[in-house]
Amino acid sequence: MRRAALLAATLVAASMAGGTARAEPDNYTEAARGRYLTVLGDCMACHIGPDGQSLAGGHLLETPFGKISVPNITPDNDTGIGRWTADDFHNAMHNGKRPDGTHLYPAFPYTSFTRMSRADNDAVLAYLRSRPAVENRVDRDTLPFPFNIRLLMAGWNWLNFTPGEFRPDPQRSAEFNRGAYLVEGPGHCGLCHTPRNLIGGDRDSEHLQGGALQGWFAPNITADARLGIGDWSQEEIVAYLRTGHTDRTAASGPMAEVVAYSTSQMTEEDLKAIAIYLRERGAAAPPAPPAVSAEDPRMRAGEAVYADTCAACHVGNGSGVAGMFPRLANNQLVRQDDPTGILRVVLQGSRSVATPEAPTAPAMPSLGWRLNDQQAADVATYIRNSWGNAAPPVTPDQVRKMREVVADRPG
Amino acid sequence: MSRLPKKDVVIIGLGWTGSIMAHELAQAGLDVVAIERGPWRDTASDYNIGTAPDELRYAIRQDIFLRPAQETLTARNTPDQVALPIRKYGSFLPGNGVGGAGVHWNGHTWRFMPTDFNLRSHLVGRYGEGFLPEHSTIQDWPVSYDELEPHYDFFEKVCGISGKAGNLRGATQAGGNPFEGWRSDEYPTPPLKPNLAQNLFHKAATELGLHPFPLPGANVSTAYTNPYGVRMAPCTYCGFCEWFGCANYSKSSPQTCVLPVLMRQTNFEARTLSEVTKINLAPDGKTATGVTYVDSAGREWEQPADLVLLCAYSLFNVRLLMLSGIGTQYDPATGKGTLGRNYAYQTNAGSLGYFDKDTHFNHFAGAGSLGMMADDFNGDVFDHGPHGFIGGANLACNSTNARPISSRVVPPGTPRWGAQWKKATVETANHTANVGSQGSSYSYRDCYLDLDPTYKDPLGRPLMRMTFDFKENELKMSRFIVDRTAEVMQAMGAKQVVKNYKRGPWDVVPYQTTHNTGGAVMGNTPEDSVVNRYTQHWDVPNVFVSGACLFPQNAGYNPTGTVGALTYWALDAIKNRYLKNPGQPMVQA
């Protein structure tokens, strides 16, 4: 109402008056460009502050080497990055180093951000400086020995890291190159979707072929039709990234955050570029295993569990319900070699993402309490080997181990 | 008491009407807070498919309903009796928590007939003044069917109602209800698939010259995206509908139709486990200044607001007006005063049919709104002249469920326990069907609501007292209807038909229906109504009232469709007229 409008105008005026200490008023274009780059980089997913709005950091990010606390990147002088210069910021993004020369850990994806230009990094910093400073002191030394020795990263970088800006391929279309920049640079898709070697570096030969993380499995996103996105149309990829929901699937787990904070806010052109790049960059996946026979006792048992427990929503023929309950028939996500994803969802349940275009966000309930290890394994085996799917059978032992994973990660 | 920053709008209760009001007004840019007595509830965490189909928890122990300890009423049949408190809800079951009764309903979503709105003038015109029952206080609604039609249509689209139109802009449609008011559009989703009972009813009713059609239901039959962008999935006929939250996103409710978009609005806030105790008035008594509420820790808060919307359950809207001293209490002795006047209910009865052992009804493959209907004896479709009563009912053959605890039909004369009972249960199970009816309940001078002189709630406020009984007109109407249901049942091939006539006096114990209407009725003058035609309070123009308490009398249909239409009708007036001139009455008394 009128008073609310007046209040809003006052707030805008106040923020502009205070702005001289932060963003220059004529810096608006630069800061706005930086804001969009933070969307592309999904900064919020990791750096979200205790207030749920700022980038004040503080939560613990799970890595195979221990939990690492996420820093405050608001412009607070004492607890954030208020004292950082543009050179400092670029050095962090491009080389993975802090202003004092010590190493950052690659949970901060400088291995991808190094592809970003100096101009982009300056814009990101301009945006971060335009935001209110939030005081939130974060204990940065949470990793256990020996990983708490930052100097180790010098050797890690020598083995796993090649700094350098993105270079477009002149043989390819502008859209392909834009997509490549987004996926390999700010989007840092490989951080989750590329498998890791023993010391946590990318297995470059298996780039984007799917990786385990945080008790989930980030699926193959190469153009392989069996396991990757080769069977997805450009429109479907765009719709998935924009809304989080398609006939085939619903974004949940860590990807729900990616869609909520990043891809749902990207421009249509950028989503299209990502789809074009992923579809054209090539296919890679191991060959298909033979499907488990429908006569196999595990399949028969799994079919019975499916009829009782799953078919009401996912339908007897695995078709699901468009935009609500994922299709299981001919679905890459259920037939990844690693069954972590399907077992996690069956045992713990999962809430899909809500976006402006798909606000419903249906949830998969936890069924771990009513299926024993054998039943959960059998139903997973059945889903992974029915309606056009073929994947290695799931064992009760895998389910038992997944229960431990889930127990460590409640809700 | 702590005073909170002022809001543009405070909404009391976050059920169907509260969530719709909140969403539309927040979208219009207003700063809105809803205060809800019960807990937050959503499909994913509270109506999870792994735990939702639990008959003992939800249907028997009434898990999601209002507890008498939170609020109850005293009840009596006539003004000369002493009312006693309802200590266990039975005859009706109000909801509790976000979503309200919109969570646990069956989903029957009707439009009242055009003649239900101009009821008094229509009946007097056709039969004469003397034909109306003695001491009846029926009156015309201040809105017409034509005015409500676009709002019925939009509410149906928000819900995704499944059904088949019988009258599209005046053109009769095969397969639909030929007696319904005109519709501007077909139903959003097709009818549910009939089970055996519906098919038998359809055939029998057709043979008897009736006009059967599928029940319009808030159980969507196909995947559906509503005008707000919220998605629903097709009903799975699981048989856990009434008294349960839907786990499949198939039953229309605030949760499945409105809350996903409402909760994304940054200018909306829901405060749960907080009970509004009073609407506060300015010293002149003509303007509400906001509300007072008590949170779950017992702390008292004042929430100032420019606009106060009463969106609690119909009975509790009436009580809150009484407790706040807004309006004049109705007095049956003098007929003066309007608050609490014209309380009415619903007159339901039917016939039960026992079939041979080769007839398997499989009602367990059911849905709250899976039914076949006939409206040939509803409203004033038929000539009442020879019958000596007014009103009517729809005939319904539903397959809602065959849940194991409650679905234990045995023939008359069977012992209530022991070997004979078990044997009869086995022999009868799956071989019975019911033809029921939702009958009209008209208003009478001595059926009303007021504050009880004796009994108080935990906060020391008087309970509301309900004085109600079924009157001879309604019982006569219902006897006529039950005879019709029995004829259909006979034609369906039942080997034995048991007629269950409605009998007085009204009893608070057995469940009948949660269709409590009136008490804060809408009307054309302050002498016969609490609110004007835009649901705006006559005395306090920045207070609006929602719900079935607005009905001057109840028709032969479930009320929710009309409650939804009235909500959008009121919103249209609030957004397009009231807000341009806030605080002013939209109808001059």
Chai-1 contact restraints between the chains, C-beta under 6 A:
chainA,res_idxA,chainB,res_idxB,connection_type,confidence,min_distance_angstrom,max_distance_angstrom,comment,restraint_id
A,M1,B,D8,contact,1.0,0.0,6.0,A-B,restraint_1
A,A4,B,D31,contact,1.0,0.0,6.0,A-B,restraint_2
A,A312,B,T236,contact,1.0,0.0,6.0,A-B,restraint_3
A,V321,B,A223,contact,1.0,0.0,6.0,A-B,restraint_4
A,V321,B,A233,contact,1.0,0.0,6.0,A-B,restraint_5
A,A322,B,A223,contact,1.0,0.0,6.0,A-B,restraint_6
A,G323,B,R231,contact,1.0,0.0,6.0,A-B,restraint_7
A,M324,B,R231,contact,1.0,0.0,6.0,A-B,restraint_8
A,M324,B,A233,contact,1.0,0.0,6.0,A-B,restraint_9
A,R351,B,A44,contact,1.0,0.0,6.0,A-B,restraint_10
A,P359,B,G229,contact,1.0,0.0,6.0,A-B,restraint_11
A,P359,B,V230,contact,1.0,0.0,6.0,A-B,restraint_12
A,P359,B,P260,contact,1.0,0.0,6.0,A-B,restraint_13
A,P359,B,V261,contact,1.0,0.0,6.0,A-B,restraint_14
A,P359,B,R264,contact,1.0,0.0,6.0,A-B,restraint_15
A,T360,B,V230,contact,1.0,0.0,6.0,A-B,restraint_16
A,T360,B,R231,contact,1.0,0.0,6.0,A-B,restraint_17
A,T360,B,P260,contact,1.0,0.0,6.0,A-B,restraint_18
A,P362,B,Y249,contact,1.0,0.0,6.0,A-B,restraint_19
A,A363,B,A44,contact,1.0,0.0,6.0,A-B,restraint_20
A,P365,B,N48,contact,1.0,0.0,6.0,A-B,restraint_21
A,P365,B,I49,contact,1.0,0.0,6.0,A-B,restraint_22
A,P365,B,G50,contact,1.0,0.0,6.0,A-B,restraint_23
A,L367,B,G50,contact,1.0,0.0,6.0,A-B,restraint_24
